[in-house]
C-alpha cells in the first residue's frame, strides 16, 4: 500500500506526524496526563509500523543532489565509465533508451496464467485481468527470492550493460505488471541502494516528487519509459508514482544494486 491509497501525499504525512506530536504535547502542557497515559497504555506502538513509521525513520535526503535537476537525464549507448562518473550513487535518475540488449525477456508472450498469482490477483475477474473495456485497471509488483525461480528468470535477462563489471546485484528480483491506467502510487522505498527497472512490455510514465525536506529547492518532473528502455534511480531518495499508457500490458523487471 502506498501514500495515495489512503489519500496522502509525502508532504501531508510529515504534517500529520507533527500534528500527532503537537496533540500529545498540548495534553501534557494543560495537565491532561490521563489522556497521554491512556494513549500510551492502550496503543501497542506509539506510531504503528507502516507509512508513518517509514517516514519518521527515513534518512534525510541531501537536497544538493536534486537542486539543479529539472528533468530525468536521458542517455543512449551509456558507457560504464560515463555511468560511474555521472550517475552511480548520485541520486540523479537516468533513462537509458534502448538499454535492453539481447534479452529473451523482451520477446516473451505478454499473456500469462493469472491464476498462478492467487494472492496478488485474488478476486480479479477474467474480464478485468484481460483489460476489457469498463473494467477497473490493475497493477502490482512482487519480489522473488526463490533460488529455483531466480535461475529460470535470469535466463531471460542480465544486469544492464552500463553497470560496471564489479557491480554487485542482490539476489532479489522484482517484477511489476499492470494494465493501462494508474500504476504504483506515490511511494519512497526503503531499499538500501539504487535500483534499475527494465521495461520489457508496454509504456509507462514515472512521476518524481522530491522529499518534503527538499520541496523548497527541488522540482517535480516525469519521464516516459518505452519498451526496451531501462531507468536507473535511487527510489529511496525520490517519491515516485507510475502511469501505464494504453496499449500493451506493462511488464517491467528490476533489481537493486549494492
KEZAKOL-308243 format. One record per residue (C-alpha): residue in one letter; residue number from 1; x, y, z. Coordinates in steps of 0.001 Angstrom, whole numbers. Example, Ala and Ser with C-alpha at 12.3 -4.5 7.8 and 13.67 -1.06 7.14 Angstrom:
<recs>
+----+-----+---------+---------+---------+
| aa |   i |       x |       y |       z |
+----+-----+---------+---------+---------+
|  A |   1 |   12300 |   -4500 |    7800 |
|  S |   2 |   13670 |   -1060 |    7140 |
+----+-----+---------+---------+---------+
</recs>
This chain:
<recs>
+----+-----+---------+---------+---------+
| aa |   i |       x |       y |       z |
+----+-----+---------+---------+---------+
|  X |   1 |       0 |       0 |       0 |
|  X |   2 |    1235 |    3485 |    -827 |
|  X |   3 |     503 |    7020 |     285 |
|  X |   4 |   -2170 |    7678 |   -2293 |
|  X |   5 |   -4074 |    4564 |   -1219 |
|  X |   6 |   -5013 |    6394 |    1977 |
|  X |   7 |   -5370 |    9813 |     377 |
|  X |   8 |   -1983 |   11172 |    1458 |
|  X |   9 |     924 |   12889 |    -243 |
|  X |  10 |    4526 |   12790 |    1040 |
|  X |  11 |    4090 |   16263 |    2483 |
|  X |  12 |     858 |   15615 |    4368 |
|  X |  13 |    2478 |   12645 |    6105 |
|  X |  14 |    5004 |   14995 |    7682 |
|  X |  15 |    2241 |   17392 |    8735 |
|  X |  16 |     266 |   14570 |   10361 |
|  X |  17 |    3302 |   13382 |   12282 |
|  X |  18 |    3896 |   16900 |   13572 |
|  X |  19 |     199 |   17189 |   14447 |
|  X |  20 |     303 |   13978 |   16492 |
|  X |  21 |    3263 |   15260 |   18464 |
|  X |  22 |    1517 |   18584 |   18930 |
|  X |  23 |   -1646 |   16987 |   20351 |
|  X |  24 |     309 |   14972 |   22888 |
|  X |  25 |    2429 |   18000 |   23817 |
|  X |  26 |    -635 |   20191 |   24385 |
|  X |  27 |   -2190 |   17469 |   26520 |
|  X |  28 |     885 |   17463 |   28734 |
|  X |  29 |    1042 |   21264 |   28925 |
|  X |  30 |   -2568 |   21562 |   30125 |
|  X |  31 |   -2050 |   18825 |   32652 |
|  X |  32 |   -4144 |   16161 |   30941 |
|  X |  33 |   -1743 |   13405 |   31897 |
|  X |  34 |   -4518 |   10808 |   31854 |
|  X |  35 |   -5066 |   11342 |   28113 |
|  X |  36 |   -1391 |   10757 |   27373 |
|  X |  37 |   -1197 |    7847 |   29824 |
|  X |  38 |   -4251 |    6150 |   28353 |
|  X |  39 |   -2981 |    6643 |   24829 |
|  X |  40 |     347 |    5027 |   25696 |
|  X |  41 |   -1274 |    2182 |   27632 |
|  X |  42 |   -3869 |    1317 |   25008 |
|  X |  43 |   -1655 |    1711 |   21949 |
|  X |  44 |     797 |   -1181 |   21345 |
|  X |  45 |    3083 |    1181 |   19439 |
|  X |  46 |    3266 |    4949 |   19736 |
|  X |  47 |    3185 |    5014 |   15944 |
|  X |  48 |    2199 |    1858 |   14085 |
|  X |  49 |    4538 |     296 |   11539 |
|  X |  50 |    3724 |    1482 |    8047 |
|  X |  51 |    3611 |    4771 |    6166 |
|  X |  52 |    4080 |    6989 |    9231 |
|  X |  53 |    6891 |    4910 |   10735 |
|  X |  54 |    8752 |    4703 |    7449 |
|  X |  55 |    8531 |    8490 |    7099 |
|  X |  56 |    9827 |    9050 |   10644 |
|  X |  57 |   12861 |    6782 |   10272 |
|  X |  58 |   13597 |    7677 |    6653 |
|  X |  59 |   17100 |    9151 |    6285 |
|  X |  60 |   17015 |   12783 |    5207 |
|  X |  61 |   17910 |   13414 |    1587 |
|  X |  62 |   20805 |   15709 |     704 |
|  X |  63 |   18954 |   18351 |   -1313 |
|  X |  64 |   22110 |   19329 |   -3213 |
|  X |  65 |   21501 |   16118 |   -5138 |
|  X |  66 |   18383 |   17493 |   -6800 |
|  X |  67 |   18765 |   21281 |   -6519 |
|  X |  68 |   19650 |   21793 |  -10198 |
|  X |  69 |   17565 |   18979 |  -11681 |
|  X |  70 |   14613 |   19856 |  -13897 |
|  X |  71 |   14242 |   16557 |  -15727 |
|  X |  72 |   15362 |   12949 |  -15830 |
|  X |  73 |   18669 |   12568 |  -17658 |
|  X |  74 |   18305 |   10653 |  -20947 |
|  X |  75 |   21177 |    8681 |  -22442 |
|  X |  76 |   21778 |    6357 |  -25370 |
|  X |  77 |   24608 |    3828 |  -25546 |
|  X |  78 |   25575 |    4734 |  -21981 |
|  X |  79 |   29078 |    3501 |  -21214 |
|  X |  80 |   30162 |    2067 |  -17894 |
|  X |  81 |   32642 |    4916 |  -17465 |
|  X |  82 |   30049 |    7649 |  -18053 |
|  X |  83 |   27561 |    5908 |  -15785 |
|  X |  84 |   30108 |    5619 |  -12967 |
|  X |  85 |   31156 |    9253 |  -13358 |
|  X |  86 |   27749 |   10924 |  -13690 |
|  X |  87 |   25042 |    8728 |  -12214 |
|  X |  88 |   26178 |    5938 |   -9895 |
|  X |  89 |   25090 |    6705 |   -6312 |
|  X |  90 |   24435 |   10342 |   -7283 |
|  X |  91 |   20665 |   10320 |   -6747 |
|  X |  92 |   20181 |   11547 |  -10328 |
|  X |  93 |   17585 |    9467 |  -12211 |
|  X |  94 |   18668 |    8426 |  -15698 |
|  X |  95 |   16711 |    6831 |  -18519 |
|  X |  96 |   18764 |    4694 |  -20881 |
|  X |  97 |   16973 |    4476 |  -24219 |
|  X |  98 |   17024 |    1026 |  -25827 |
|  X |  99 |   19130 |    -219 |  -22929 |
|  X | 100 |   17815 |   -3769 |  -23228 |
|  X | 101 |   20218 |   -5675 |  -25441 |
|  X | 102 |   19801 |   -9347 |  -26388 |
|  X | 103 |   17281 |  -10177 |  -23652 |
|  X | 104 |   14898 |  -13004 |  -24460 |
|  X | 105 |   12513 |  -11479 |  -21900 |
|  X | 106 |   11562 |   -8734 |  -24334 |
|  X | 107 |   10241 |  -11274 |  -26864 |
|  X | 108 |    8321 |  -13478 |  -24434 |
|  X | 109 |    4491 |  -13514 |  -24754 |
|  X | 110 |    2829 |  -10806 |  -22690 |
|  X | 111 |    -102 |  -13026 |  -21734 |
|  X | 112 |      89 |  -15086 |  -18588 |
|  X | 113 |   -1895 |  -17531 |  -16480 |
|  X | 114 |   -3021 |  -15036 |  -13845 |
|  X | 115 |   -4427 |  -17813 |  -11636 |
|  X | 116 |    -881 |  -18777 |  -10645 |
|  X | 117 |    -672 |  -15481 |   -8706 |
|  X | 118 |   -3554 |  -16242 |   -6367 |
|  X | 119 |   -2544 |  -13879 |   -3580 |
|  X | 120 |   -1846 |  -10946 |   -5881 |
|  X | 121 |   -4918 |  -11277 |   -8031 |
|  X | 122 |   -7460 |  -12753 |   -5648 |
|  X | 123 |  -10941 |  -11778 |   -6731 |
|  X | 124 |   -9969 |  -10319 |  -10118 |
|  X | 125 |  -12322 |  -11475 |  -12850 |
|  X | 126 |  -11222 |  -12768 |  -16222 |
|  X | 127 |  -12642 |   -9601 |  -17786 |
|  X | 128 |  -10567 |   -7356 |  -15551 |
|  X | 129 |   -7414 |   -9455 |  -15945 |
|  X | 130 |   -7709 |   -9207 |  -19725 |
|  X | 131 |   -8333 |   -5416 |  -19600 |
|  X | 132 |  -11850 |   -5460 |  -21030 |
|  X | 133 |  -13498 |   -2041 |  -21596 |
|  X | 134 |  -15146 |    -644 |  -18490 |
|  X | 135 |  -13120 |   -2806 |  -16098 |
|  X | 136 |  -11022 |   -1235 |  -13327 |
|  X | 137 |   -7267 |   -1142 |  -14100 |
|  X | 138 |   -4892 |   -3250 |  -12036 |
|  X | 139 |   -1232 |   -3007 |  -11119 |
|  X | 140 |    1021 |   -4962 |   -8795 |
|  X | 141 |    4640 |   -5786 |   -8101 |
|  X | 142 |    6173 |   -8771 |   -6410 |
|  X | 143 |    9669 |   -9863 |   -5485 |
|  X | 144 |   11265 |  -13260 |   -5910 |
|  X | 145 |   13798 |  -14746 |   -3527 |
|  X | 146 |   13383 |  -18407 |   -4527 |
|  X | 147 |   16647 |  -19752 |   -5932 |
|  X | 148 |   14961 |  -22040 |   -8452 |
|  X | 149 |   12736 |  -19291 |   -9817 |
|  X | 150 |   15713 |  -16912 |   -9886 |
|  X | 151 |   17684 |  -19380 |  -12006 |
|  X | 152 |   14906 |  -19621 |  -14583 |
|  X | 153 |   14101 |  -15902 |  -14556 |
|  X | 154 |   17691 |  -14842 |  -15098 |
|  X | 155 |   17912 |  -16931 |  -18237 |
|  X | 156 |   15874 |  -14160 |  -19826 |
|  X | 157 |   17734 |  -11054 |  -18613 |
|  X | 158 |   21044 |   -9921 |  -17112 |
|  X | 159 |   22456 |   -6860 |  -15420 |
|  X | 160 |   22305 |   -3823 |  -17735 |
|  X | 161 |   25443 |   -3328 |  -19814 |
|  X | 162 |   26055 |     176 |  -18447 |
|  X | 163 |   26640 |   -1134 |  -14906 |
|  X | 164 |   30378 |   -1502 |  -14138 |
|  X | 165 |   31796 |   -5017 |  -14200 |
|  X | 166 |   32344 |   -5000 |  -10432 |
|  X | 167 |   28704 |   -4133 |   -9696 |
|  X | 168 |   27150 |   -6429 |   -7123 |
|  X | 169 |   23468 |   -7130 |   -7594 |
|  X | 170 |   21130 |   -8505 |   -4971 |
|  X | 171 |   19565 |  -11983 |   -5131 |
|  X | 172 |   16063 |  -10468 |   -5134 |
|  X | 173 |   14425 |   -9622 |   -8443 |
|  X | 174 |   11249 |   -7571 |   -8844 |
|  X | 175 |    8518 |   -7893 |  -11462 |
|  X | 176 |    5941 |   -5141 |  -11993 |
|  X | 177 |    2879 |   -5753 |  -14118 |
|  X | 178 |    -192 |   -3665 |  -14833 |
|  X | 179 |   -2971 |   -2785 |  -17224 |
|  X | 180 |   -3373 |     697 |  -18717 |
|  X | 181 |   -4207 |    3229 |  -16018 |
|  X | 182 |   -2734 |    4264 |  -12652 |
|  X | 183 |     261 |    2167 |  -11650 |
|  X | 184 |    2296 |    2404 |   -8474 |
|  X | 185 |    1051 |    5100 |   -6052 |
|  X | 186 |    3399 |    7711 |   -4587 |
|  X | 187 |    5990 |    5833 |   -2571 |
|  X | 188 |    9562 |    6176 |   -1371 |
|  X | 189 |   11084 |    2745 |    -960 |
|  X | 190 |   13196 |    1567 |    1943 |
|  X | 191 |   15666 |    -168 |    -357 |
|  X | 192 |   19267 |     289 |     705 |
|  X | 193 |   20735 |    1138 |   -2668 |
|  X | 194 |   19889 |    2341 |   -6166 |
|  X | 195 |   17825 |     166 |   -8452 |
|  X | 196 |   17197 |    -336 |  -12144 |
|  X | 197 |   13972 |   -1274 |  -13903 |
|  X | 198 |   13755 |   -2532 |  -17481 |
|  X | 199 |   10554 |   -2100 |  -19495 |
|  X | 200 |   10035 |   -5354 |  -21405 |
|  X | 201 |    6459 |   -4628 |  -22466 |
|  X | 202 |    4187 |   -1617 |  -22631 |
|  X | 203 |    4777 |    2062 |  -21996 |
|  X | 204 |    4869 |    3714 |  -18572 |
|  X | 205 |    5329 |    7258 |  -17266 |
|  X | 206 |    7157 |    7851 |  -13986 |
|  X | 207 |    6372 |   10963 |  -11906 |
|  X | 208 |    9125 |   12042 |   -9497 |
|  X | 209 |    8487 |   14276 |   -6472 |
|  X | 210 |   11268 |   15480 |   -4119 |
|  X | 211 |   11238 |   14526 |    -462 |
|  X | 212 |    9455 |   17012 |    1834 |
|  X | 213 |   12737 |   18424 |    3151 |
|  X | 214 |   13739 |   19287 |    -431 |
|  X | 215 |   10445 |   20616 |   -1815 |
|  X | 216 |   11578 |   24252 |   -1472 |
|  X | 217 |   14680 |   23793 |   -3647 |
|  X | 218 |   13961 |   20803 |   -5905 |
|  X | 219 |   11478 |   20241 |   -8725 |
|  X | 220 |    8989 |   17553 |   -9680 |
|  X | 221 |    9218 |   16047 |  -13154 |
|  X | 222 |    8231 |   13000 |  -15162 |
|  X | 223 |    9596 |   10753 |  -17881 |
|  X | 224 |    8034 |    8124 |  -20148 |
|  X | 225 |    9702 |    4731 |  -20403 |
|  X | 226 |    9198 |    2817 |  -23651 |
|  X | 227 |    9570 |    -891 |  -24325 |
|  X | 228 |   13296 |   -1658 |  -24381 |
|  X | 229 |   14290 |    1248 |  -22101 |
|  X | 230 |   15918 |     955 |  -18678 |
|  X | 231 |   15514 |    3502 |  -15886 |
|  X | 232 |   18038 |    3782 |  -13052 |
|  X | 233 |   17017 |    5646 |   -9904 |
|  X | 234 |   17527 |    5819 |   -6160 |
|  X | 235 |   13911 |    5151 |   -5214 |
|  X | 236 |   14671 |    5806 |   -1555 |
|  X | 237 |   15569 |    9410 |   -2426 |
|  X | 238 |   12572 |   10242 |   -4611 |
|  X | 239 |    8863 |    9820 |   -4114 |
|  X | 240 |    7534 |    8357 |   -7325 |
|  X | 241 |    4418 |    7053 |   -8981 |
|  X | 242 |    3706 |    5469 |  -12354 |
|  X | 243 |    1016 |    5504 |  -15036 |
|  X | 244 |     617 |    2805 |  -17688 |
|  X | 245 |    -354 |    4079 |  -21144 |
|  X | 246 |   -2983 |    2429 |  -23351 |
|  X | 247 |   -1719 |    -464 |  -25439 |
|  X | 248 |     256 |   -3446 |  -24256 |
|  X | 249 |     181 |   -4616 |  -20653 |
|  X | 250 |    3145 |   -3088 |  -18811 |
|  X | 251 |    5741 |   -5601 |  -17636 |
|  X | 252 |    8995 |   -4478 |  -16055 |
|  X | 253 |   11841 |   -6426 |  -14462 |
|  X | 254 |   14173 |   -4807 |  -11965 |
|  X | 255 |   16607 |   -5270 |   -9144 |
|  X | 256 |   18677 |   -3393 |   -6612 |
|  X | 257 |   22457 |   -2995 |   -6580 |
|  X | 258 |   24728 |   -2746 |   -3558 |
+----+-----+---------+---------+---------+
</recs>
